[in-house]
Amino acid sequence: MPEPLAPPPPPPPGDEAAEAVAAVEAAEAREGEPQDRFRTRVAIAIAVVSILGAVVAFTGTLAGQSATELDQSGIEDTSTQQQVITNLSGTVDEDLRNLAPYQEDLKAADILQSQAATLDNTDPSAAAQLRAQAQSYKVLARTREQFFRGAIPAPGASGAPVQYDPVATLHRLEAENEQLSELRPDATLAQADAKHAQGVNLVGLVTLFIAALLFLTLAQFTRPAIRRLFAAAGGATALVALVLWIVVLVTGG
């Protein structure tokens, strides 16, 4: 009759303890691996958001510099425009000062011509002298015409004063002035205002990127139960800031 088989000997106590420790370490490793991946991703997100925030801050600085340059250019153009208009107004004023003596010369010539016509039959010699005097006044009037720089007065009706419109003359001089036509101070100052507004908006976007960095930093150090919430908030804030930044750059406002 065969002898019954003996049961296997129990494992040494030390082997069971080693297996338990190994199981615990494996569990901790499995739990720690996702945490490490999460923190790595958050760290990458922090770096990306930091770079974007720096770029937005730089564009805000450029917008501020551009706004300052446009302000200066607009002020200079306004000053130049006013100087040109003042010079053209001075030209019209000079014409107006020359208008009265010009009118007097023409009137004197007409009076002398009229007197000579009445003496043609009775005193031809005196009539000839009067016509010579009238011709002298006409020559003097033609000489004065050369001093009109804005416009030459138009002859009026018989016996009426010559016609000179200072407002129309000034408008024509302004329209024909090449330097004045090239100046656009209002448009330049409007561009400066737009750049100032863009700079303010970009500063606000930098604040959003800072808030996103705060959320992402909290996601690195808070409890696992809420860290994903902070990470999501940081990512959403950064995304909104990025979209708004593109909108500001495209629209210029």
RADAKA-V786109 format. One record per residue. RES is the residue in three letters. PHI is phi in whole degrees, -180 to 180 (none if undefined). D_LAST is the distance of its C-alpha to the last C-alpha in whole Angstrom. Layout:
RES_PHI_D_LAST ; RES_PHI_D_LAST
This chain:
MET_none_103 ; PRO_-74_100 ; GLU_-81_98 ; PRO_-64_95 ; LEU_-72_91 ; ALA_-83_90 ; PRO_-64_86 ; PRO_-65_84 ; PRO_-67_83 ; PRO_-65_80 ; PRO_-66_78 ; PRO_-61_78 ; PRO_-58_76 ; GLY_-65_74 ; ASP_-65_72 ; GLU_-62_71 ; ALA_-65_69 ; ALA_-65_68 ; GLU_-64_66 ; ALA_-65_65 ; VAL_-64_63 ; ALA_-64_62 ; ALA_-64_61 ; VAL_-63_59 ; GLU_-64_57 ; ALA_-65_56 ; ALA_-64_55 ; GLU_-64_53 ; ALA_-65_51 ; ARG_-65_50 ; GLU_-76_48 ; GLY_-77_47 ; GLU_-63_46 ; PRO_-62_43 ; GLN_-63_42 ; ASP_-65_42 ; ARG_-64_40 ; PHE_-62_37 ; ARG_-67_37 ; THR_-65_36 ; ARG_-64_34 ; VAL_-64_32 ; ALA_-63_32 ; ILE_-64_31 ; ALA_-63_28 ; ILE_-62_27 ; ALA_-63_27 ; VAL_-64_25 ; VAL_-65_22 ; SER_-63_23 ; ILE_-64_22 ; LEU_-62_19 ; GLY_-61_18 ; ALA_-66_19 ; VAL_-65_17 ; VAL_-64_14 ; ALA_-62_15 ; PHE_-66_16 ; THR_-65_13 ; GLY_-65_12 ; THR_-64_15 ; LEU_-63_14 ; ALA_-64_10 ; GLY_-65_13 ; GLN_-64_15 ; SER_-63_13 ; ALA_-64_12 ; THR_-64_16 ; GLU_-64_17 ; LEU_-67_15 ; ASP_-59_17 ; GLN_-62_20 ; SER_-64_20 ; GLY_-64_19 ; ILE_-66_22 ; GLU_-64_24 ; ASP_-65_24 ; THR_-64_24 ; SER_-63_27 ; THR_-64_28 ; GLN_-61_28 ; GLN_-64_30 ; GLN_-66_33 ; VAL_-64_33 ; ILE_-63_33 ; THR_-63_36 ; ASN_-64_38 ; LEU_-68_38 ; SER_-65_39 ; GLY_-63_41 ; THR_-62_43 ; VAL_-66_43 ; ASP_-62_45 ; GLU_-64_47 ; ASP_-62_48 ; LEU_-66_49 ; ARG_-67_51 ; ASN_-84_53 ; LEU_-70_53 ; ALA_-64_56 ; PRO_-64_58 ; TYR_-64_58 ; GLN_-65_58 ; GLU_-66_62 ; ASP_-64_63 ; LEU_-65_62 ; LYS_-66_64 ; ALA_-63_67 ; ALA_-63_68 ; ASP_-66_68 ; ILE_-64_70 ; LEU_-65_72 ; GLN_-64_72 ; SER_-66_73 ; GLN_-66_76 ; ALA_-64_77 ; ALA_-64_78 ; THR_-76_80 ; LEU_-102_82 ; ASP_-60_83 ; ASN_-87_86 ; THR_-94_87 ; ASP_-145_86 ; PRO_-61_85 ; SER_-65_85 ; ALA_-67_83 ; ALA_-64_80 ; ALA_-65_80 ; GLN_-64_79 ; LEU_-63_76 ; ARG_-68_75 ; ALA_-64_75 ; GLN_-65_73 ; ALA_-61_70 ; GLN_-65_70 ; SER_-63_69 ; TYR_-66_66 ; LYS_-67_65 ; VAL_-63_65 ; LEU_-64_63 ; ALA_-66_60 ; ARG_-65_60 ; THR_-66_59 ; ARG_-66_57 ; GLU_-60_55 ; GLN_-68_54 ; PHE_-89_52 ; PHE_-81_50 ; ARG_-98_46 ; GLY_-84_44 ; ALA_-162_46 ; ILE_-86_50 ; PRO_-59_51 ; ALA_-88_53 ; PRO_-62_56 ; GLY_-88_57 ; ALA_-66_59 ; SER_-58_63 ; GLY_83_63 ; ALA_-96_60 ; PRO_-65_57 ; VAL_-67_55 ; GLN_-106_52 ; TYR_-146_49 ; ASP_-100_45 ; PRO_-66_43 ; VAL_-67_40 ; ALA_-63_40 ; THR_-64_41 ; LEU_-64_38 ; HIS_-63_36 ; ARG_-67_37 ; LEU_-63_37 ; GLU_-65_34 ; ALA_-68_33 ; GLU_-89_35 ; ASN_-76_34 ; GLU_-68_32 ; GLN_-63_31 ; LEU_-68_29 ; SER_-70_28 ; GLU_-86_26 ; LEU_-85_24 ; ARG_-134_21 ; PRO_-64_20 ; ASP_-64_18 ; ALA_-66_16 ; THR_-66_15 ; LEU_-68_15 ; ALA_-66_12 ; GLN_-63_10 ; ALA_-63_11 ; ASP_-62_9 ; ALA_-64_6 ; LYS_-67_7 ; HIS_-61_9 ; ALA_-63_6 ; GLN_-63_5 ; GLY_-62_8 ; VAL_-64_9 ; ASN_-63_8 ; LEU_-68_9 ; VAL_-62_12 ; GLY_-63_12 ; LEU_-68_13 ; VAL_-60_15 ; THR_-62_17 ; LEU_-65_17 ; PHE_-64_19 ; ILE_-64_21 ; ALA_-63_22 ; ALA_-62_23 ; LEU_-63_25 ; LEU_-63_27 ; PHE_-62_28 ; LEU_-67_29 ; THR_-65_31 ; LEU_-63_33 ; ALA_-66_33 ; GLN_-76_35 ; PHE_-122_38 ; THR_-87_38 ; ARG_-67_41 ; PRO_-58_41 ; ALA_-68_41 ; ILE_-121_37 ; ARG_-66_36 ; ARG_-67_34 ; LEU_-65_32 ; PHE_-65_31 ; ALA_-63_30 ; ALA_-64_29 ; ALA_-64_26 ; GLY_-65_25 ; GLY_-65_25 ; ALA_-65_23 ; THR_-63_20 ; ALA_-64_20 ; LEU_-65_19 ; VAL_-61_17 ; ALA_-62_15 ; LEU_-65_15 ; VAL_-63_14 ; LEU_-64_11 ; TRP_-63_10 ; ILE_-63_11 ; VAL_-62_8 ; VAL_-63_5 ; LEU_-67_7 ; VAL_-72_8 ; THR_-82_5 ; GLY_74_4 ; GLY_-129_0
